[in-house]
Amino acid sequence: MIFARVTGTVVCTLKDEKLIGSKLMLVQPVDLAGSPKGSPLVAVDSVGAGEGELVLLVQGSSARQTSRTEGRPVDAVIFAIVDTVEQSGKTAFKKSTDKNERG
């Protein structure tokens, strides 16, 4: 599982029929401090995430394990929107206080 920040949407007028109806999002993997890690990528959104939100995503064969992506040509999927992260007994992230949150 990878923490990532949703940075935008990807619109494809023509795409494989198995992806019709799928919402494609541009995501940037990040660490808990919000610093970028690696390159941005495109992921199918299976939970209704929006721009600015911190999400969890998976890649590879795990990306085809959701009900929305099973049997589809998908390599990355957003499967959760992060509300809170606790680390060593302290809150490391809280959605309601996140300055990057849409809204």
Biotite code that builds the C-alpha atoms (Angstrom):
import biotite.structure as struc

atoms = struc.array([
    struc.Atom([0.000, 0.000, 0.000], chain_id="A", res_id=1, res_name="MET", atom_name="CA", element="C"),
    struc.Atom([1.200, 3.458, -0.906], chain_id="A", res_id=2, res_name="ILE", atom_name="CA", element="C"),
    struc.Atom([0.272, 6.888, 0.463], chain_id="A", res_id=3, res_name="PHE", atom_name="CA", element="C"),
    struc.Atom([-0.435, 9.326, -2.382], chain_id="A", res_id=4, res_name="ALA", atom_name="CA", element="C"),
    struc.Atom([-1.924, 12.763, -2.905], chain_id="A", res_id=5, res_name="ARG", atom_name="CA", element="C"),
    struc.Atom([-4.509, 13.212, -5.668], chain_id="A", res_id=6, res_name="VAL", atom_name="CA", element="C"),
    struc.Atom([-3.209, 16.018, -7.881], chain_id="A", res_id=7, res_name="THR", atom_name="CA", element="C"),
    struc.Atom([-5.627, 15.942, -10.797], chain_id="A", res_id=8, res_name="GLY", atom_name="CA", element="C"),
    struc.Atom([-7.810, 14.004, -13.178], chain_id="A", res_id=9, res_name="THR", atom_name="CA", element="C"),
    struc.Atom([-7.039, 12.283, -16.459], chain_id="A", res_id=10, res_name="VAL", atom_name="CA", element="C"),
    struc.Atom([-9.651, 12.366, -19.222], chain_id="A", res_id=11, res_name="VAL", atom_name="CA", element="C"),
    struc.Atom([-9.464, 9.876, -22.096], chain_id="A", res_id=12, res_name="CYS", atom_name="CA", element="C"),
    struc.Atom([-12.176, 10.134, -24.720], chain_id="A", res_id=13, res_name="THR", atom_name="CA", element="C"),
    struc.Atom([-11.073, 6.876, -26.332], chain_id="A", res_id=14, res_name="LEU", atom_name="CA", element="C"),
    struc.Atom([-10.100, 3.974, -24.094], chain_id="A", res_id=15, res_name="LYS", atom_name="CA", element="C"),
    struc.Atom([-10.425, 0.232, -23.795], chain_id="A", res_id=16, res_name="ASP", atom_name="CA", element="C"),
    struc.Atom([-14.071, -0.760, -23.321], chain_id="A", res_id=17, res_name="GLU", atom_name="CA", element="C"),
    struc.Atom([-13.202, -2.385, -19.986], chain_id="A", res_id=18, res_name="LYS", atom_name="CA", element="C"),
    struc.Atom([-12.269, 1.066, -18.657], chain_id="A", res_id=19, res_name="LEU", atom_name="CA", element="C"),
    struc.Atom([-15.426, 2.882, -19.772], chain_id="A", res_id=20, res_name="ILE", atom_name="CA", element="C"),
    struc.Atom([-16.981, 4.444, -16.689], chain_id="A", res_id=21, res_name="GLY", atom_name="CA", element="C"),
    struc.Atom([-13.719, 4.354, -14.727], chain_id="A", res_id=22, res_name="SER", atom_name="CA", element="C"),
    struc.Atom([-12.556, 7.629, -13.169], chain_id="A", res_id=23, res_name="LYS", atom_name="CA", element="C"),
    struc.Atom([-8.825, 8.129, -13.755], chain_id="A", res_id=24, res_name="LEU", atom_name="CA", element="C"),
    struc.Atom([-6.861, 10.248, -11.299], chain_id="A", res_id=25, res_name="MET", atom_name="CA", element="C"),
    struc.Atom([-3.336, 11.649, -11.335], chain_id="A", res_id=26, res_name="LEU", atom_name="CA", element="C"),
    struc.Atom([-1.651, 10.812, -8.026], chain_id="A", res_id=27, res_name="VAL", atom_name="CA", element="C"),
    struc.Atom([1.712, 11.670, -6.505], chain_id="A", res_id=28, res_name="GLN", atom_name="CA", element="C"),
    struc.Atom([3.137, 9.143, -4.021], chain_id="A", res_id=29, res_name="PRO", atom_name="CA", element="C"),
    struc.Atom([4.107, 10.953, -0.788], chain_id="A", res_id=30, res_name="VAL", atom_name="CA", element="C"),
    struc.Atom([5.576, 10.311, 2.637], chain_id="A", res_id=31, res_name="ASP", atom_name="CA", element="C"),
    struc.Atom([3.614, 11.166, 5.819], chain_id="A", res_id=32, res_name="LEU", atom_name="CA", element="C"),
    struc.Atom([5.064, 14.673, 5.797], chain_id="A", res_id=33, res_name="ALA", atom_name="CA", element="C"),
    struc.Atom([3.522, 15.151, 2.348], chain_id="A", res_id=34, res_name="GLY", atom_name="CA", element="C"),
    struc.Atom([6.843, 15.225, 0.486], chain_id="A", res_id=35, res_name="SER", atom_name="CA", element="C"),
    struc.Atom([6.737, 13.685, -3.000], chain_id="A", res_id=36, res_name="PRO", atom_name="CA", element="C"),
    struc.Atom([8.292, 10.227, -3.419], chain_id="A", res_id=37, res_name="LYS", atom_name="CA", element="C"),
    struc.Atom([8.944, 9.061, -6.961], chain_id="A", res_id=38, res_name="GLY", atom_name="CA", element="C"),
    struc.Atom([7.028, 9.897, -10.105], chain_id="A", res_id=39, res_name="SER", atom_name="CA", element="C"),
    struc.Atom([3.330, 10.719, -10.460], chain_id="A", res_id=40, res_name="PRO", atom_name="CA", element="C"),
    struc.Atom([1.100, 7.999, -11.887], chain_id="A", res_id=41, res_name="LEU", atom_name="CA", element="C"),
    struc.Atom([-2.423, 7.390, -13.097], chain_id="A", res_id=42, res_name="VAL", atom_name="CA", element="C"),
    struc.Atom([-4.763, 5.298, -10.944], chain_id="A", res_id=43, res_name="ALA", atom_name="CA", element="C"),
    struc.Atom([-8.363, 4.173, -11.247], chain_id="A", res_id=44, res_name="VAL", atom_name="CA", element="C"),
    struc.Atom([-10.457, 5.702, -8.460], chain_id="A", res_id=45, res_name="ASP", atom_name="CA", element="C"),
    struc.Atom([-12.678, 3.077, -6.824], chain_id="A", res_id=46, res_name="SER", atom_name="CA", element="C"),
    struc.Atom([-13.831, 5.210, -3.859], chain_id="A", res_id=47, res_name="VAL", atom_name="CA", element="C"),
    struc.Atom([-14.698, 8.706, -5.113], chain_id="A", res_id=48, res_name="GLY", atom_name="CA", element="C"),
    struc.Atom([-11.498, 10.512, -4.137], chain_id="A", res_id=49, res_name="ALA", atom_name="CA", element="C"),
    struc.Atom([-11.037, 14.148, -5.009], chain_id="A", res_id=50, res_name="GLY", atom_name="CA", element="C"),
    struc.Atom([-8.189, 16.460, -5.829], chain_id="A", res_id=51, res_name="GLU", atom_name="CA", element="C"),
    struc.Atom([-5.999, 17.241, -2.820], chain_id="A", res_id=52, res_name="GLY", atom_name="CA", element="C"),
    struc.Atom([-6.989, 14.208, -0.766], chain_id="A", res_id=53, res_name="GLU", atom_name="CA", element="C"),
    struc.Atom([-4.521, 11.796, 0.800], chain_id="A", res_id=54, res_name="LEU", atom_name="CA", element="C"),
    struc.Atom([-5.329, 8.289, -0.408], chain_id="A", res_id=55, res_name="VAL", atom_name="CA", element="C"),
    struc.Atom([-4.060, 4.730, -0.291], chain_id="A", res_id=56, res_name="LEU", atom_name="CA", element="C"),
    struc.Atom([-3.319, 2.960, -3.523], chain_id="A", res_id=57, res_name="LEU", atom_name="CA", element="C"),
    struc.Atom([-1.968, -0.370, -4.651], chain_id="A", res_id=58, res_name="VAL", atom_name="CA", element="C"),
    struc.Atom([-0.193, -1.346, -7.828], chain_id="A", res_id=59, res_name="GLN", atom_name="CA", element="C"),
    struc.Atom([0.354, -4.498, -9.850], chain_id="A", res_id=60, res_name="GLY", atom_name="CA", element="C"),
    struc.Atom([-1.877, -7.544, -9.525], chain_id="A", res_id=61, res_name="SER", atom_name="CA", element="C"),
    struc.Atom([-3.379, -6.156, -6.289], chain_id="A", res_id=62, res_name="SER", atom_name="CA", element="C"),
    struc.Atom([-4.862, -3.309, -8.340], chain_id="A", res_id=63, res_name="ALA", atom_name="CA", element="C"),
    struc.Atom([-7.161, -5.812, -10.042], chain_id="A", res_id=64, res_name="ARG", atom_name="CA", element="C"),
    struc.Atom([-8.634, -7.067, -6.752], chain_id="A", res_id=65, res_name="GLN", atom_name="CA", element="C"),
    struc.Atom([-11.380, -4.446, -6.275], chain_id="A", res_id=66, res_name="THR", atom_name="CA", element="C"),
    struc.Atom([-14.912, -4.958, -7.544], chain_id="A", res_id=67, res_name="SER", atom_name="CA", element="C"),
    struc.Atom([-14.458, -2.018, -9.929], chain_id="A", res_id=68, res_name="ARG", atom_name="CA", element="C"),
    struc.Atom([-11.150, -3.215, -11.417], chain_id="A", res_id=69, res_name="THR", atom_name="CA", element="C"),
    struc.Atom([-11.423, -7.008, -11.485], chain_id="A", res_id=70, res_name="GLU", atom_name="CA", element="C"),
    struc.Atom([-10.512, -8.322, -14.940], chain_id="A", res_id=71, res_name="GLY", atom_name="CA", element="C"),
    struc.Atom([-9.578, -4.887, -16.231], chain_id="A", res_id=72, res_name="ARG", atom_name="CA", element="C"),
    struc.Atom([-6.237, -3.587, -17.601], chain_id="A", res_id=73, res_name="PRO", atom_name="CA", element="C"),
    struc.Atom([-5.333, -1.662, -14.431], chain_id="A", res_id=74, res_name="VAL", atom_name="CA", element="C"),
    struc.Atom([-1.941, -1.285, -12.743], chain_id="A", res_id=75, res_name="ASP", atom_name="CA", element="C"),
    struc.Atom([-2.867, 1.173, -9.967], chain_id="A", res_id=76, res_name="ALA", atom_name="CA", element="C"),
    struc.Atom([-6.075, 1.753, -8.006], chain_id="A", res_id=77, res_name="VAL", atom_name="CA", element="C"),
    struc.Atom([-7.126, 4.161, -5.253], chain_id="A", res_id=78, res_name="ILE", atom_name="CA", element="C"),
    struc.Atom([-8.944, 1.979, -2.741], chain_id="A", res_id=79, res_name="PHE", atom_name="CA", element="C"),
    struc.Atom([-9.181, 4.235, 0.345], chain_id="A", res_id=80, res_name="ALA", atom_name="CA", element="C"),
    struc.Atom([-9.310, 7.891, 1.385], chain_id="A", res_id=81, res_name="ILE", atom_name="CA", element="C"),
    struc.Atom([-7.207, 8.478, 4.489], chain_id="A", res_id=82, res_name="VAL", atom_name="CA", element="C"),
    struc.Atom([-8.939, 10.073, 7.495], chain_id="A", res_id=83, res_name="ASP", atom_name="CA", element="C"),
    struc.Atom([-6.304, 9.672, 10.208], chain_id="A", res_id=84, res_name="THR", atom_name="CA", element="C"),
    struc.Atom([-2.834, 8.158, 10.623], chain_id="A", res_id=85, res_name="VAL", atom_name="CA", element="C"),
    struc.Atom([-1.435, 7.479, 14.074], chain_id="A", res_id=86, res_name="GLU", atom_name="CA", element="C"),
    struc.Atom([2.237, 6.707, 14.553], chain_id="A", res_id=87, res_name="GLN", atom_name="CA", element="C"),
    struc.Atom([3.928, 5.995, 17.895], chain_id="A", res_id=88, res_name="SER", atom_name="CA", element="C"),
    struc.Atom([0.819, 7.096, 19.780], chain_id="A", res_id=89, res_name="GLY", atom_name="CA", element="C"),
    struc.Atom([0.642, 10.471, 18.031], chain_id="A", res_id=90, res_name="LYS", atom_name="CA", element="C"),
    struc.Atom([-1.514, 11.716, 15.193], chain_id="A", res_id=91, res_name="THR", atom_name="CA", element="C"),
    struc.Atom([0.725, 11.952, 12.121], chain_id="A", res_id=92, res_name="ALA", atom_name="CA", element="C"),
    struc.Atom([-2.114, 12.974, 9.772], chain_id="A", res_id=93, res_name="PHE", atom_name="CA", element="C"),
    struc.Atom([-5.705, 14.104, 10.226], chain_id="A", res_id=94, res_name="LYS", atom_name="CA", element="C"),
    struc.Atom([-7.907, 14.855, 7.229], chain_id="A", res_id=95, res_name="LYS", atom_name="CA", element="C"),
    struc.Atom([-9.887, 17.604, 8.944], chain_id="A", res_id=96, res_name="SER", atom_name="CA", element="C"),
    struc.Atom([-6.709, 19.634, 9.557], chain_id="A", res_id=97, res_name="THR", atom_name="CA", element="C"),
    struc.Atom([-4.984, 18.870, 6.240], chain_id="A", res_id=98, res_name="ASP", atom_name="CA", element="C"),
    struc.Atom([-4.201, 22.128, 4.424], chain_id="A", res_id=99, res_name="LYS", atom_name="CA", element="C"),
    struc.Atom([-4.140, 20.244, 1.081], chain_id="A", res_id=100, res_name="ASN", atom_name="CA", element="C"),
    struc.Atom([-7.650, 18.886, 1.468], chain_id="A", res_id=101, res_name="GLU", atom_name="CA", element="C"),
    struc.Atom([-10.155, 20.018, -1.130], chain_id="A", res_id=102, res_name="ARG", atom_name="CA", element="C"),
    struc.Atom([-12.962, 21.987, 0.052], chain_id="A", res_id=103, res_name="GLY", atom_name="CA", element="C"),
])
